[in-house]
Amino acid sequence: MSVCFRWIVCCLMLLSVHALYGNKRDSVTYKSVHFLGADIRPAYIFPTDIFFRGENARHTPMRKNFSAYLKYGFKFLSNHYLGEYYPYANQGIGVGYNTFGNSAELGCPLAVYVFQSSRIIALNTRLSLDYEWNFGASFGWKKYDEITNAYNRVVGSKINAYINVGLLLNWKLAASTHLRVGVGLTHYSNGNTRYPNAGVNTIGGSIGFAHYFVPARKREVFKESLIAERVKFHSYVSYDLIVYGATKKKGVLLEQGAALLVPGSFAIAGINFNPLYNFSRYFRAGISLDMQYDESANIAKHIANTEPSIDSENIKFYRPSAREQYAVGLSVRAEVVMPIFSINLGIGKNFICKGADTDSFYQIFALKANMTKNLFLHVGYQLYRFKNPNNLMLGVGFRFNARGGK
């Protein structure tokens, strides 16, 4: 397992434990109710690679994915300040089993993840439109091997990140039991920590249920917790300072059209300074000053012969100057804020840079998990040009002028 994935699995464990037993000022045991849920999700595999279109050991297109999930979580009650602020939020941990109909080449990976869901809009007294996201790691993939698994050029790691977002119709069958039906998108990849990294993407439906375990002493406060928040919010500006790092692999395209993996792994380090205007308790937005050092950026090649082989020792790589390895950019950020977790999305452009690898638009997806009022974990991913995976962003952040609580 790579250093990056050891780090991300450790983060996942911290996020999971903190989500259930976080250091809030009120005890989760007495200020929340717990629930169990289960989902099944049939899905369609996007044929993004010839491996899925039939160039595999079975010589058969791969189109279907099926998964089953079990989750355990909790909901803050109205006598907890987070229950007052976020009456419909649920969060917790889950496990999921996946099959792609080709266990010999892809495996049947098991996902371990944290999740959060909440209401978007009430459709009537029993039905609402909700969202849910899952973030975690998936284990048990059959990775590419040039001898034993040569067709599989989409998965290069036994462990891959797992991300799912979905929209759900939440139907309250009874006070404590909900039926949930919806659609969602799922992505698996290793964040460029190993090659190949084409990733696996699916879209599909889901059907499941959630049952809350509400002791008699909590029934009245549980009913009160199902109404909209009544605490007035005052807008303000907060400031997030994030320091992160990771490692990545680097591939290059030779002039003759052949692709070549540069030997070794390369370090990533970065700092984001992100002022955010808090429009409401659920949403904040602003700009971010983004500085990143990428040891692999603009790496060049010298080719000694005119017909180079992929294995030719005549292909030489050198590291460019430091000026070509760092970039400074500005991005527009939007952040959905919920108990414990926040999801941050950004689109930006480097304005201090040199070379084709960094002179680009970039996109950021990040999950923040509050450890204290001011300190949070940061697990993010950066793309270039809206399509090219670039690097993970694993770090910590400090929030200045943080507010919240009683």
Secondary structure, DSSP 8 states (H G I E B T S, - for coil): --HHHHHHHHHHHHHHHHHHH---SS-HHHHEEEEEEEEEEEEEE---STTTTT-STT-----EEEEEEEEEEEEE-TTSHHHHH-TT-EEEEEEEEEE-S-TTTTEEEEEEEEEEEEEEEESSSSEEEEEEEEEEEEEEE---BTTTB-S--S---SEEEEEEEEEEEEEEEETTEEEEEEEEEEEEE-TTSSS----EEEEEEEEEEEEEE--GGGHHHHHHTTS--------EEEEEEEEEEEEE--EEE-TTS-EEE-SS-EEEEEEEEEEEEE-SSSEEEEEEEEEEEETTTT-EEEESSSS--TT-TTEEEE---GGGTEEEEEEEEEEEE-SSEEEEEEEEEEEE--STTTSSEEEEEEEEEESSSSEEEEEEEEEETTTEEEEEEEEEEEEET-----
